Amino acid sequence: MLPKHKTTPKYFQTLTGKKLPLPLFFPDATRAVVKSLDSLDIENTKTPGVLVNTYHLIDQPGKSTIKSFGGIRKYMNWNGACISDSGGFQIMSIVKSSNIPNPITDRGVVVRSTKKGRQIFTPTDSIDLQISLKTDLIVVLDDFTPSNATLLQARDTVERTITWAKCCKTQFENYFRNSEPKKRPYLIGVVQGGSYPKLRQECTQRLVEIGFDGLGYGGWPINSDGSFDYKSAQIIKKNTPPNYLLYGLGIGKPDEIVNLVKSGWHIFDCVLPSRDARHKRLYTFNSNSIEKIDLSKDKFYSYYTPDKNIYYKDKRPVSFACDCPLCKNFSRAYLCHLFKIGDFTAGRLATIHNLRFYSILMEKLQSHNVL
């Protein structure tokens, strides 16, 4: 076990020495960039950290380039927190739709066939690559349980997830064996098992036996009826030591975040705020000021579609409960115009706004207004 907290975690410790209050939301900077923004834009939204994608970064610009800069933070000139995923989700998506026979084994994942034979992406590869990024938190490679998995298939993904988790832990310990606790990143295990409660419980307990800094909610978190699978989240929480970080992998809807924070979850990442912004979907609090935001309401936020004709002459800001550059300096009418003419500035301002919405959301949760 790798304890950084003796009690329920209140802070996230970065390798640069910063202590960030929990909970935290990390927008996806997949290829070391949040699309349409630079690192100064992200900082100005008061976003404390970003998530980068291991698989895409190793493909380009490549491990050697990132190492020559001393890690991903220096490469993208980012002074905040930075966490990385295992790269497994992207690889699984590729191989499970390929024609390669038996692409997933206990050794790892067959990435592609070459003239020299198959190339295997292993659990130790994932750890090595993430360590080279020098991120504050790294995630073990896991075998994603499909949403339509049978009990037997789900059992298989759990067994492989445990096998890979052990390999990842061993590789991590080999690298950081002589390092001070503050100089090594958090290591997060991932709970699989799909919609099968007993498998979720078993996977959680076996990962705890291996020992990690925290656990992630892995797999597809949506029930067949479209509702969020809070039951699995509760099972993971119930079977996790109080000093563990709990990480909602890819979970990002504001109401889902609030509900999970209420039940003790700490970290979230998602592409939603940036992707939605580019697709003309902005988030706004149902409040006339930041001070009056009430997260205890069932509907504390709404979606705003900026290019509707009714806004073409609207002089109001997008939101009165926001202090981002868009809301402070420009009208709904101007944003509507930018989207209508297809200018890149529209996506940039909308993305800045959505990231500030999420940072305000987390500030409110950190102040315990919702509890």
DRENNUKE-846257 format. One line per 5 residues: their letters; for each residue x, y, z of C-alpha. Coordinates in steps of 0.1 Angstrom, whole numbers. Each point is the difference from the previous one (the first is absolute). Layout:
a = X Y Z  ...
END
This chain:
mlpkh = 0 0 0  12 35 -8  -15 23 26  2 37 -5  -30 6 23
kttpk = -6 -15 34  -36 11 1  -26 10 -26  19 19 -27  -6 38 0
yfqtl = 27 10 -24  17 -11 -32  38 3 3  18 8 -33  36 -9 -8
tgkkl = 7 37 -1  -9 4 36  -35 15 -4  -29 -12 23  -33 3 -19
plplf = -33 -3 20  -23 -28 -10  -22 -7 -19  17 7 -33  -11 -1 -37
fpdat = 26 -5 -27  -10 9 -36  15 -21 -27  31 15 -16  3 -32 -21
ravvk = 30 9 -21  14 25 25  -25 26 -11  -36 8 8  -13 6 -35
sldsl = 0 37 -9  17 11 32  36 5 11  13 -6 35  -5 37 11
dient = -36 -2 -11  -5 -31 22  17 17 29  -22 30 -3  -31 -22 4
ktpgv = 13 -9 35  2 -36 -11  26 -16 23  10 -30 -22  -4 -19 -32
lvnty = 0 -36 -12  22 -11 -28  -3 -32 -21  29 -24 2  -7 -18 -33
hlidq = -4 30 -22  30 18 15  24 -29 -5  -12 -2 -36  7 37 -5
pgkst = 22 19 10  15 -32 14  17 -11 32  35 14 -8  -13 35 -8
iksfg = -20 2 32  30 -13 20  22 26 -16  -22 27 15  0 -16 35
girky = -36 -12 -1  -33 10 -15  -5 30 23  31 18 -13  -8 -11 -36
mnwng = -34 18 1  11 28 24  -26 -10 25  5 9 37  -30 -18 15
acisd = -7 -36 9  2 -27 -27  -13 -36 0  2 -27 -26  -21 -29 -11
sggfq = 13 -35 -7  -6 3 -38  -19 -32 3  -35 13 -9  12 13 -34
imsiv = 20 -32 -7  -30 -22 9  -23 21 -23  24 -7 -28  7 -36 4
kssni = -35 -11 9  -12 14 -34  29 -15 -19  4 -34 -17  29 -11 21
pnpit = -8 -34 16  2 -2 38  14 36 4  -3 0 38  20 -24 21
drgvv = 14 0 36  33 13 -15  -16 31 -14  -17 13 -31  10 -6 -37
vrstk = 2 35 -14  7 -8 -36  17 -26 -22  33 10 -15  25 -17 -24
kgrqi = 19 -11 31  -31 -13 17  -26 12 24  7 30 23  -12 -5 35
ftptd = -10 28 23  6 -13 36  -9 12 35  36 8 6  1 20 -33
sidlq = -29 21 13  18 8 33  33 7 -17  -16 24 -24  -20 18 26
islkt = 31 4 22  18 16 -29  -28 26 -1  7 10 36  -36 4 9
dlivv = -14 2 35  -23 -30 -3  3 -30 -22  -25 -28 -6  6 -37 -4
lddft = -9 -18 -32  -34 -18 3  -22 -21 -22  -32 20 -6  -32 -19 7
psnat = -25 6 -29  -34 12 9  -16 -31 -16  24 -25 16  -13 -33 12
llqar = 9 -11 35  27 -23 -14  14 28 -21  -1 25 29  18 -26 22
dtver = 27 -3 -26  6 38 -1  2 1 38  26 -28 1  21 17 -26
titwa = -4 34 16  14 -15 33  29 -17 -18  9 32 -18  -3 20 32
kcckt = 25 -22 17  25 5 -29  -6 38 1  6 1 38  32 -20 -3
qfeny = 14 22 -27  -10 32 18  17 -12 32  31 -10 -19  3 35 -13
frnse = -9 20 32  14 -25 26  25 25 14  -20 32 -6  -16 22 27
pkkrp = -38 -3 0  -4 37 -11  22 -6 -30  -20 -28 -15  -34 2 -17
yligv = -33 -15 12  -6 -34 -14  -37 -8 -7  -15 -35 -5  -31 -4 -21
vqggs = -31 -19 10  -17 -20 -27  -30 -24 1  -27 18 -19  -35 -1 14
ypklr = 7 -31 21  1 11 37  19 -30 13  27 4 -26  3 37 8
qectq = 4 -8 37  25 -28 -7  21 21 -24  1 29 26  11 -23 28
rlvei = 27 -17 -20  14 33 -12  1 13 36  20 -32 9  26 9 -26
gfdgl = 2 36 14  -5 33 -18  -4 37 7  -36 -2 -12  -24 -17 -23
gyggw = -18 10 -32  -35 -7 -11  7 -19 -32  -22 -12 -27  -33 14 -13
pinsd = -18 19 29  -34 1 -17  -29 -24 6  -19 -15 -29  -28 26 6
gsfdy = 24 28 -4  2 9 37  34 3 18  12 -31 18  3 13 35
ksaqi = -3 -35 14  34 -10 -13  15 33 13  -14 -8 35  14 -35 -1
ikknt = 35 13 -8  -2 26 27  -13 -24 26  29 -24 -6  28 26 -2
ppnyl = 21 11 30  -8 36 11  35 12 -9  -4 -9 -37  -7 25 -28
lyglg = -31 -8 -20  2 9 -36  -30 1 -24  18 -8 -33  -17 19 -29
igkpd = -29 11 22  -9 36 -6  -37 10 0  -4 27 27  -28 -17 18
eivnl = 18 -33 1  31 16 14  -20 17 28  -17 -33 9  32 -19 1
vksgw = 18 26 21  -29 -3 25  9 -37 3  37 6 4  16 1 -35
hifdc = 29 23 -6  13 3 -36  -17 2 -34  10 4 -36  -20 4 -32
vlpsr = 1 14 -35  -35 14 4  6 37 7  24 5 -28  -17 -22 -26
darhk = -35 14 8  14 35 -3  12 -7 -36  -34 -15 -8  -19 31 12
rlytf = -11 -13 35  9 23 29  -7 -6 36  -16 27 22  -9 0 37
nsnsi = -37 7 7  10 30 21  4 38 -3  34 0 17  29 -23 9
ekidl = -8 6 37  -36 -13 -3  8 -32 -19  -19 -28 19  13 -35 -9
skdkf = -27 -16 22  -27 8 -25  -10 -28 -24  6 22 -30  29 23 10
ysyyt = 12 5 -36  -13 1 -36  14 -4 -35  3 31 -22  0 -2 -38
pdkni = 18 32 -12  -9 2 -37  -38 2 3  -15 29 -19  -17 13 32
yykdk = 34 10 13  12 19 -30  -8 33 16  2 -11 37  22 24 19
rpvsf = 2 -21 32  30 -22 8  -3 -37 -4  -1 -3 38  -2 24 30
acdcp = 14 -28 22  33 -1 -18  31 22 -1  17 -14 -30  13 23 -28
lcknf = -30 -9 -22  -26 10 27  19 30 12  8 15 -34  -24 -12 -27
srayl = -37 -2 -6  -21 -30 -11  -5 18 -33  37 2 -7  6 -37 8
chlfk = -30 -9 -22  16 20 -28  34 -18 4  -16 -34 -2  -21 11 -30
igdft = 30 10 -20  20 -30 12  29 19 16  24 -19 22  -4 26 27
agrla = -35 -14 7  13 -34 10  28 15 20  -23 23 20  -26 -28 5
tihnl = 27 -24 12  14 26 25  -35 5 13  -8 -37 5  33 -6 18
rfysi = -7 29 23  -34 -15 6  16 -32 12  26 18 21  -28 20 17
lmekl = -18 -33 6  30 -15 17  6 31 20  -35 -2 14  4 -37 7
qshnv = 33 6 18  -17 26 22  -25 -28 10  -30 21 -11  -16 -32 -13
l = 6 -22 31
END
